[in-house]
Structures are given as C-alpha cells and as structure tokens.
Amino acid sequence: MSERLEQVWHAIDPERLRKTLMEMLEIYSPAGKEEDIQLYLEGLLQQAGFIVERQEVEEDRYNLRINLGQEPPKLYLVGHVDTVPAWDLEEFEPQEEWGVVRGLGSADMKGGCAAMIEAFLALATLPVEQRPPVGLLLVVGEEENGDGSATFLTGEKPPWVVIGEPTSLAPCFNHYGYIEAGLVTRGRRIHSSLPELGHNAIESMLRVLLNLHRHPLFSGESPELVYSIRELSSSRAGFVVPDRCEAWIDLHLPPETDPAAVRQGMEEQVEGTSAFVDDLDIEMTFTFDSRGYRLDTDNWLADLIEDIYPRLNLPLQYDAFRSHSDGNLFFEAGVSPLILGPGSLETAHTPDEQTSLGEVEAAARIYAALCLAAGEKRGGQ
C-alpha cells in the first residue's frame, strides 16, 4: 500500500482544499436548510467525474453519496453539512489569517467535509481497478435529530464509518452518550407589586435546578458526567410575576453510563423538590437520549493510525468524543464508528469557531490512508 499511498498523498492539493473549505463556509446551511450547500457540493463532485447519488430525507433535503471502487464499501467517510443557526451572520463570517480559518461550521464540521472531499479527489487519480471499496456520505440534519444518517441507515450498514467531527485529529473510538431534558414550571400571574398573592414560576424553577444539582450524579461525585443548563426563559408580559418558566438541560454521559438510570435519578430528585416548594407545578420531559459506547482499539483502523501518525509528525493520543454526534446512531445500528476530524469542540458553535488549514490537510491525508487500507484484506475484518 505504501507506493499507492505516496501517489495519493502527492495528489492532495492544499490550494484546492482551501478553496473548497472557504466556499463551503460562504454558504449558510443551518439544519433544515441544507439545499444550497448540497447543490454546491453535488456540482463540485460531478465536475470531478464522480457519480453522485441523492438520497432523499424529505422534500428539498437530501444526503449525497459516492461509492468508489468495484465492491460494496467497507468503510464510509461521513460528514454533516449542516450547522447550528447563526444569530448574527456577520459574527460568523468566514475569514482566513495566517493559516487559521474562522467561520460558522469551520470546525463543526465543514473542515472535516472538505478534507473528505479532497481525499476522494486524490483517490480518484488511481486507476479504476486500484480504487478501494469505500464511500463518501455527506448528510443533513446532524445538528437537530440526525435524520440524514438515520435515512442512510435504513438501507445500508457498512462495517466501519469515519466521522469527521472536530477532535483536533485525536482518534476517538469511545463516545459519550447524551440526554436532552426539558423542564417547565407553572405559577400564578399577578402584578409584580403583590408577589405574595401570586406564584413565581422562575423562583420555582431555580429551586428545582438547585435541588437537581445536589443529586450525586451532578454534584461532582460523578465528575465525568457533563451537566449543562443550556437555556432558561420565562413568560414576558410586563410588570407581573411570571407564571411560566422553561429550562433546557444537556447531559453528556460517560460511555458506560445508562441513560435510563440518569433519567430515573433526575425524576426522583425533581419530585423531591415538592417537599420544600409549595404548590410546585412542574413538568419534565426527555426529548432525546442515546447511549455511549467503547470500541476495542485492537482493530485495523487503530493499527493503521499508529503507523501513519508518525509519518505525518502528528502526536497520537486516543480520546473519547465528549459531545453528541451521528456516531451514536451508527453504533446503535451495528456499525463501528471512528470519530476523527480537524478543529476542536472548544470553539464549535461560537463566534470564534475555527480550524487550521494544516489540520484540514492532515485530515485529508489520514482519510485517504484509511480508505486505501479498507481495500486491503484486513480492511474487511
């Protein structure tokens, strides 16, 4: 494989890769409104000679899929083209300075998508009979409910996928689970000068959240569990005691943690708040949960990574992916996912979101090497 790898790495074009990334960042593509970027990518890939398949998710929303090689893919490179919404597009405007690229989606995960596309462009320089049996899948909807990947999984379940979420190029064979919880407290509206005659829904919510934080799950006794109050809002109706308050909580669970046990603990703790909050009226719902996973690093992908990282002068440190991703969906469907991509979670979803062109180029080389290895006998194991 070494000679072919050198040939493919030589075909990777850093300037072409940079151009693809910057043009992707110019296209606003929040979850649910991905058509413009999919049209751009479809045109780019067709112009390069690929046969691009649209996989409909819903009207005007579709994944893009390419198969390389002459056998069913043993590995897919998977990237999501959608981003979180931008509250102020000017804050997220793409910029490049000294090899650092900033802009909405630069890390999460248009940098990874651009690297995957460049890897496929380089792989396509091989003779047809030497191209490995791999696929490229560009999905929609990851930032909402993963409907793009879910649609793909209704028809195809390859042995392995590599998902280009931002990991600073650290290979993640372990993945956190995730729970999204919503709480609503209700009270009695009254003029704000007479609070004793009303029931303040915000005060009730604050007491609930403080009591929830006292549970051993969230008080520091389980330090790896990540608990974040994402949103807190109330009814706005002038100079009155609010009669409704809503909170949203994100929980990222270590791979071994059972989401059902966490939900039960939260329900018991919230129920116990009624002991010291009079007339507590609260509703708690769990809108999404998925379990984490651990994969054994005794596999052909890990073997190859340990070989190529020194060749690229990259430090090798395995990690667990701490956020939610489509990796959970693939694992539940019986597919083994590796999470590995340029950029870091630290700046993702913020106005300072960024990645480096050096990392994006290194990611393209890693993806190309993994694809070539998938064509070897051990790649199907």
C-alpha positions in Angstrom: 0.0 0.0 0.0 2.9 2.3 0.6 3.6 3.2 -3.0 -0.1 3.9 -3.7 -0.4 5.9 -0.5 2.5 8.1 -1.6 0.8 8.6 -5.0 -2.5 9.6 -3.4 -0.8 11.9 -0.9 1.0 13.5 -3.7 -2.3 14.2 -5.4 -3.7 16.1 -2.4 -3.8 19.7 -3.5 -3.7 22.1 -0.5 -4.9 25.2 -2.5 -7.8 23.2 -3.9 -8.7 22.1 -0.4 -8.5 25.6 0.9 -10.8 26.8 -1.9 -13.4 24.1 -1.2 -13.4 24.9 2.5 -13.7 28.7 2.1 -16.5 28.3 -0.5 -18.4 25.9 1.8 -18.1 28.4 4.6 -19.6 31.1 2.4 -22.8 29.1 2.2 -25.1 29.4 5.2 -26.5 25.9 5.8 -28.3 25.6 9.2 -30.0 22.3 9.9 -33.2 22.1 7.8 -31.9 24.4 5.1 -29.0 22.5 3.6 -30.1 22.5 -0.1 -27.7 25.3 -1.2 -24.6 23.7 0.1 -25.7 20.3 -1.2 -26.2 21.8 -4.7 -22.7 23.3 -4.5 -21.1 20.0 -3.4 -23.0 18.0 -5.9 -21.8 20.2 -8.7 -18.2 20.1 -7.5 -18.1 16.3 -7.3 -19.9 15.8 -10.6 -17.4 18.2 -12.3 -14.6 16.0 -10.9 -16.2 13.0 -12.6 -18.0 11.3 -9.7 -21.4 9.7 -10.0 -23.3 11.4 -7.1 -26.4 9.9 -5.7 -29.1 12.0 -4.0 -30.7 10.2 -1.0 -33.9 12.0 -0.1 -34.5 12.7 3.5 -37.6 14.9 3.0 -38.7 17.4 0.4 -35.7 19.6 -0.7 -33.4 17.9 1.8 -31.1 15.0 0.8 -27.8 13.3 1.5 -25.2 13.0 -1.1 -23.4 9.6 -1.6 -20.5 8.5 -3.7 -19.1 4.9 -4.0 -15.6 4.3 -5.1 -14.2 1.0 -6.2 -16.0 -2.0 -7.6 -17.3 -3.7 -4.5 -19.7 -2.6 -1.7 -18.0 -0.1 0.5 -16.2 -1.5 3.5 -15.8 2.0 5.0 -17.6 5.3 4.6 -16.3 8.8 5.3 -19.2 10.6 6.8 -19.6 14.3 7.2 -22.6 16.5 8.1 -23.0 19.7 6.0 -25.4 21.5 8.4 -24.5 23.9 11.1 -26.2 25.4 14.1 -28.1 28.6 13.3 -26.3 32.0 13.4 -27.8 34.7 15.5 -25.7 37.3 13.7 -24.3 36.2 10.3 -21.7 39.0 10.4 -20.2 37.5 13.6 -19.8 34.1 11.8 -18.4 35.5 8.5 -15.6 33.3 7.2 -12.1 34.7 7.5 -8.6 33.3 7.0 -5.4 34.7 8.6 -2.0 33.0 8.9 -3.4 29.6 8.1 -6.3 29.8 10.6 -9.8 29.7 9.2 -12.7 31.1 11.2 -16.4 30.9 10.4 -19.6 29.1 11.2 -19.0 25.4 10.6 -15.3 25.7 10.1 -14.7 23.1 12.9 -18.2 21.5 13.1 -17.8 20.2 10.6 -17.1 21.8 7.2 -13.4 21.4 7.7 -13.9 17.6 8.0 -16.2 17.6 5.0 -13.7 19.5 2.9 -10.9 17.1 3.9 -13.0 14.1 3.0 -13.8 15.5 -0.4 -10.1 16.3 -1.1 -9.2 12.7 -0.1 -11.7 11.4 -2.6 -10.4 13.7 -5.3 -6.9 12.3 -4.7 -8.1 8.7 -4.6 -9.8 9.2 -7.9 -6.4 9.7 -9.5 -5.8 5.9 -9.1 -6.6 3.6 -12.0 -10.2 2.3 -11.6 -9.1 -1.2 -10.7 -6.9 0.1 -7.9 -9.6 2.3 -6.2 -10.6 1.0 -2.8 -14.2 -0.1 -1.9 -15.1 3.0 0.1 -17.9 5.5 0.1 -18.3 9.3 0.8 -21.6 10.3 2.6 -22.5 13.9 3.1 -25.5 14.1 5.4 -28.0 16.7 6.5 -29.7 17.2 9.9 -27.0 16.2 12.4 -27.4 19.3 14.5 -31.0 18.6 15.0 -32.1 14.9 15.1 -29.7 13.1 12.8 -32.4 12.4 10.2 -29.8 12.3 7.4 -27.8 9.5 8.9 -30.9 7.7 10.1 -32.2 7.7 6.5 -28.9 6.2 5.2 -29.0 3.5 7.9 -32.4 2.3 6.7 -30.8 0.9 3.6 -27.1 0.3 4.2 -24.9 -0.7 7.2 -21.2 -0.8 6.3 -18.7 -2.4 8.7 -17.0 0.9 9.5 -17.5 4.7 9.2 -15.1 7.6 9.9 -17.0 10.7 11.1 -15.1 14.0 10.8 -16.3 15.7 13.9 -13.8 18.1 15.5 -11.4 16.1 17.7 -8.1 18.0 16.9 -7.3 14.8 15.0 -7.4 12.7 18.1 -8.9 9.3 17.2 -12.0 8.6 19.2 -13.1 5.0 19.4 -15.0 5.9 22.6 -18.1 8.1 22.6 -20.2 9.8 25.3 -23.9 9.3 25.5 -26.4 12.2 25.5 -29.7 13.2 27.1 -31.7 16.3 26.4 -34.2 17.3 29.1 -36.8 20.0 29.2 -38.5 21.4 32.4 -41.5 23.7 32.7 -42.7 25.3 35.9 -46.1 27.0 36.1 -47.2 29.6 38.6 -49.8 32.3 39.1 -49.5 35.6 37.4 -50.1 38.7 39.5 -49.0 42.4 39.4 -45.3 42.4 40.5 -46.0 44.7 43.4 -48.1 41.9 45.0 -45.9 38.9 44.7 -47.3 37.3 47.9 -50.6 36.8 46.0 -49.0 35.1 43.0 -46.7 32.1 42.4 -43.4 32.9 40.7 -42.5 30.2 38.2 -38.9 31.4 37.9 -38.3 31.0 41.7 -39.8 27.5 41.5 -37.5 26.6 38.6 -34.4 28.0 40.3 -35.2 25.9 43.4 -35.7 22.8 41.2 -32.4 23.3 39.4 -30.5 23.9 42.7 -32.0 20.7 44.2 -31.2 18.8 41.0 -27.6 19.8 41.3 -27.5 18.3 44.8 -28.0 14.8 43.4 -24.8 12.7 43.5 -25.0 12.4 39.7 -24.3 16.1 39.2 -22.7 17.2 42.4 -19.1 16.2 41.5 -19.2 12.6 42.7 -19.5 11.6 39.0 -17.0 14.1 37.6 -17.1 12.7 34.0 -20.8 13.3 33.6 -21.3 16.7 31.9 -24.3 18.7 33.1 -25.1 22.0 31.4 -28.2 24.2 31.7 -28.4 25.3 28.1 -31.4 27.7 28.2 -33.6 29.4 30.8 -36.6 31.6 29.8 -39.9 32.8 31.2 -43.2 34.3 30.1 -42.8 38.0 29.3 -45.9 40.1 29.9 -44.9 43.4 31.5 -44.8 44.3 35.2 -46.0 40.9 36.6 -45.0 37.9 38.5 -44.2 35.3 35.7 -46.5 32.3 35.5 -44.3 30.1 33.3 -40.6 29.2 33.2 -38.8 26.8 30.9 -35.3 25.3 31.1 -33.4 23.0 28.8 -30.6 20.8 30.1 -27.9 18.9 28.1 -26.2 15.9 29.7 -23.2 14.1 28.2 -22.8 10.7 29.7 -19.6 8.6 30.0 -19.7 5.6 27.7 -20.6 3.1 30.4 -23.5 5.2 31.9 -27.0 4.0 31.3 -29.3 6.9 30.2 -32.3 5.2 31.9 -30.5 5.4 35.3 -29.8 9.1 34.8 -33.4 9.8 33.8 -34.7 8.0 36.9 -32.3 9.9 39.2 -33.5 13.2 37.7 -37.1 12.3 38.1 -36.7 11.3 41.7 -34.7 14.5 42.5 -37.2 16.8 40.8 -40.1 15.0 42.6 -38.4 15.6 45.9 -38.3 19.3 45.3 -42.1 19.5 46.2 -41.1 18.9 49.8 -39.9 22.4 50.1 -41.6 24.3 47.3 -45.3 24.9 48.0 -47.7 24.2 45.2 -44.9 23.1 42.8 -46.3 22.6 39.3 -43.6 21.1 37.1 -43.4 19.0 34.0 -40.2 17.3 32.9 -39.7 15.6 29.5 -36.8 13.8 27.9 -36.8 14.7 24.2 -33.7 12.7 23.2 -31.3 10.2 24.6 -28.6 7.9 23.3 -26.2 5.6 24.9 -22.4 6.0 24.6 -20.0 3.2 23.6 -16.5 1.9 23.7 -14.7 0.2 20.8 -11.7 -2.0 21.2 -8.6 -0.4 19.7 -7.4 -3.8 18.6 -8.6 -3.3 15.0 -7.2 -2.5 11.6 -8.0 1.3 11.8 -6.1 1.7 15.0 -3.2 -0.3 13.6 -3.0 2.0 10.6 -3.3 5.2 12.6 -0.3 4.1 14.7 1.6 3.7 11.5 0.7 6.9 9.7 0.6 9.5 12.5 4.4 9.4 13.0 4.8 9.7 9.2 2.7 12.9 9.4 4.6 14.2 12.5 1.3 14.1 14.4 1.0 13.3 18.2 -1.2 10.2 18.8 -3.5 10.3 21.8 -6.7 8.4 21.8 -9.7 10.1 23.4 -13.4 9.8 24.0 -15.7 12.1 22.0 -17.4 14.1 24.6 -20.3 15.6 22.6 -23.2 14.0 20.8 -22.9 13.0 17.1 -24.3 10.7 14.5 -21.7 8.2 15.8 -24.3 7.1 18.4 -26.8 6.3 15.6 -24.3 4.3 13.6 -23.2 2.3 16.7 -26.8 1.5 17.6 -27.3 0.2 14.0 -24.4 -2.2 14.4 -21.8 0.0 12.5 -18.4 0.7 14.1 -17.7 4.4 14.1 -14.4 6.2 14.5 -14.7 9.9 15.3 -11.7 11.9 13.9 -11.5 15.3 12.4 -9.8 18.8 12.3 -10.8 21.6 14.7 -11.8 21.3 18.3 -15.1 21.3 20.2 -13.8 24.2 22.3 -14.8 26.8 19.7 -17.6 25.0 17.9 -21.0 26.8 17.9 -19.3 30.1 19.0 -18.4 33.2 17.0 -14.8 32.2 17.4 -15.2 28.8 15.7 -12.0 28.0 13.9 -9.8 25.3 12.5 -6.4 25.4 10.8 -5.6 24.6 7.2 -2.7 22.5 8.4 -5.1 20.2 10.4 -7.6 20.1 7.5 -4.8 19.0 5.1 -3.6 16.4 7.6 -7.1 15.1 8.0 -7.3 14.6 4.2 -4.1 12.6 4.3 -5.4 10.5 7.2 -8.8 9.8 5.4 -7.0 8.9 2.2 -4.8 6.4 4.1 -7.8 4.8 5.9 -9.6 4.5 2.6 -6.7 2.7 1.0 -6.4 0.4 3.9 -10.1 -0.6 3.5 -9.2 -2.1 0.2 -6.7 -4.5 1.8 -7.9 -7.9 3.1 -7.7 -6.8 6.7 -10.0 -3.8 6.0 -13.0 -6.0 5.7 -12.3 -7.8 9.1 
